[in-house]
């Protein structure tokens, strides 16, 4: 199950990375609202960013803890993140909570809050790089412990 979960995680990650690479070729500012292709690219990134974050939080982290025998069915996300931090798989559980908070900025787009959405997109790009580091750390742990 862990191997399949990793594969799915990388599907979301690689698709989001392709979008981030495209976004880095233009400025994310109010002018994006004038270009349908930029909006499509940003929308695709937001979708994959959210999917990646959800999948890692809901599936990958649980599967890693199950593989090492440290998962209980009644664990909340905070409990899971704390356990991952104690195992030194992630550096800071609070950061993951911050990544989840950005969702509100990204999922509530209204005509009168375009600047807030732009800020959220730029922050999500930074957070995506941090999520990449977390994913790399998870993979190092899996390899070191020979979990797959």
C-alpha positions as CSV (number, residue, x, y, z in Angstrom):
1,X,0.0,0.0,0.0
2,X,2.9,2.4,0.8
3,X,4.4,2.0,-2.7
4,X,1.1,2.8,-4.4
5,X,0.6,5.8,-2.1
6,X,4.0,7.1,-3.0
7,X,3.3,6.7,-6.7
8,X,0.1,8.7,-6.4
9,X,1.8,11.3,-4.4
10,X,4.3,11.8,-7.2
11,X,1.6,12.0,-9.8
12,X,0.2,15.1,-8.0
13,X,3.7,16.4,-7.2
14,X,4.9,16.2,-10.8
15,X,1.8,17.8,-12.3
16,X,2.0,20.6,-9.8
17,X,5.7,21.0,-10.5
18,X,5.0,21.3,-14.3
19,X,2.6,24.1,-13.5
20,X,5.0,25.9,-11.2
21,X,7.7,25.7,-13.8
22,X,5.3,27.4,-16.3
23,X,4.2,30.0,-13.7
24,X,7.9,30.9,-13.1
25,X,8.0,32.2,-16.7
26,X,5.6,35.0,-15.9
27,X,4.8,37.5,-13.1
28,X,2.0,36.6,-10.8
29,X,0.3,39.9,-10.3
30,X,-3.0,41.5,-11.2
31,X,-2.2,41.3,-14.9
32,X,-2.8,37.5,-14.8
33,X,-6.5,38.2,-14.8
34,X,-6.1,39.5,-18.4
35,X,-4.6,36.3,-19.8
36,X,-6.8,33.1,-19.9
37,X,-3.7,30.8,-20.4
38,X,-2.1,32.1,-17.3
39,X,-5.3,31.7,-15.4
40,X,-5.6,28.1,-16.6
41,X,-2.0,27.3,-15.6
42,X,-2.5,28.9,-12.1
43,X,-5.9,27.1,-11.7
44,X,-4.2,23.8,-12.6
45,X,-1.4,24.5,-10.1
46,X,-3.9,25.4,-7.3
47,X,-5.8,22.2,-8.0
48,X,-2.7,20.0,-7.8
49,X,-1.3,21.9,-4.8
50,X,-4.4,21.2,-2.9
51,X,-4.6,17.6,-4.1
52,X,-0.9,17.0,-3.2
53,X,-1.3,18.5,0.3
54,X,-4.5,16.6,1.0
55,X,-3.1,13.3,-0.3
56,X,0.1,13.6,1.7
57,X,-1.8,14.6,4.9
58,X,-4.6,12.0,4.5
59,X,-2.7,9.1,3.0
60,X,1.1,9.3,2.7
61,X,1.8,10.3,6.3
62,X,-0.5,7.6,7.6
63,X,1.0,4.9,5.5
64,X,4.5,5.8,6.6
65,X,3.4,5.6,10.2
66,X,1.6,2.3,9.6
67,X,4.8,0.9,8.0
68,X,6.8,1.7,11.2
69,X,4.0,0.6,13.5
70,X,3.3,4.1,14.9
71,X,-0.2,4.7,13.5
72,X,-3.5,4.4,15.4
73,X,-6.9,4.7,13.8
74,X,-8.0,7.5,16.1
75,X,-5.0,9.8,15.4
76,X,-5.8,13.3,14.3
77,X,-3.8,15.2,11.7
78,X,-2.0,17.1,14.5
79,X,-1.1,13.8,16.2
80,X,0.2,12.4,12.9
81,X,2.3,15.5,12.3
82,X,3.6,15.5,15.8
83,X,4.7,11.9,15.4
84,X,6.4,12.6,12.1
85,X,8.2,15.5,13.8
86,X,9.3,13.3,16.7
87,X,10.6,10.7,14.2
88,X,12.4,13.5,12.4
89,X,10.6,12.8,9.1
90,X,9.4,16.4,9.0
91,X,11.1,19.4,10.6
92,X,8.1,21.3,11.9
93,X,4.5,20.1,12.3
94,X,3.3,23.7,12.5
95,X,4.5,24.4,9.0
96,X,2.1,21.8,7.6
97,X,-0.8,23.6,9.4
98,X,0.3,26.8,7.6
99,X,0.2,25.1,4.3
100,X,-3.4,24.0,5.0
101,X,-4.3,27.6,5.9
102,X,-3.3,28.9,2.5
103,X,-6.2,26.9,1.1
104,X,-8.6,29.5,2.2
105,X,-6.9,32.1,0.2
106,X,-6.8,29.8,-2.9
107,X,-10.2,28.4,-2.8
108,X,-12.2,31.6,-2.1
109,X,-11.7,33.7,-5.2
110,X,-14.1,36.6,-5.4
111,X,-13.8,39.7,-7.7
112,X,-13.1,42.0,-4.8
113,X,-10.2,40.0,-3.3
114,X,-7.9,39.5,-6.3
115,X,-4.9,40.9,-4.5
116,X,-5.4,38.5,-1.7
117,X,-5.6,35.6,-4.2
118,X,-2.4,36.8,-5.9
119,X,-0.7,36.8,-2.5
120,X,-2.0,33.3,-1.8
121,X,-0.7,32.0,-5.2
122,X,2.7,33.4,-4.6
123,X,2.8,32.0,-1.1
124,X,1.6,28.6,-2.4
125,X,4.5,28.5,-4.8
126,X,6.9,29.1,-1.9
127,X,5.1,26.4,0.1
128,X,5.2,24.0,-2.8
129,X,9.0,24.2,-2.6
130,X,8.8,23.4,1.1
131,X,6.4,20.5,0.5
132,X,9.0,19.2,-2.0
133,X,11.6,19.2,0.8
134,X,9.2,17.4,3.1
135,X,8.4,14.8,0.4
136,X,12.2,14.3,-0.1
137,X,12.6,13.8,3.7
138,X,9.8,11.3,3.7
139,X,11.4,9.4,0.9
140,X,14.8,9.5,2.6
141,X,13.2,8.0,5.7
142,X,11.4,5.3,3.8
143,X,14.7,4.4,2.1
144,X,16.7,4.4,5.3
145,X,14.2,2.3,7.1
146,X,13.8,0.0,4.0
147,X,10.0,0.4,4.3
148,X,9.4,-0.6,0.6
